[in-house]
């Protein structure tokens, strides 16, 4: 793992069950996120039970990693609760079980108050891009996110600095 001195670790609630980032999910990826003012990153090693064909990581897991890093980048960098509207994934190089990946997410564009375009990358330990994605995200007001069941009040307070609920 590279030097993370220029990054701040982002909080995740202990009991959170998200497949990608939840520490309480026994089958999950247990992603941890680090941010600076430009990007959010995470390092993750894919366990054996998430394999696809042969020794390759399943494409759905690769897509999940990219969706999650773009989502956390949108939440942290834009200070908004989000939901994914669409995303496209380019599978560039094979990703193997047991390989440590660097996931990287950043903002491309914010359209008004309700939509953002994000991009995400998965790098192997040689720094090569193995997969990349572009996603369109709906930006939700805190009360709407709670009403829709996207987050609860505690998650909202944990994720958004000045959340007015």
Beta strands, then each sheet from edge to edge (+ up, - down):
strand 1: 8-9
strand 2: 34-35
strand 3: 40-45
strand 4: 81-91
strand 5: 100-111
strand 6: 115-123
strand 7: 129-140
sheet 1: 1+ 2- 3+ 5- 6+ 7- 4+
end
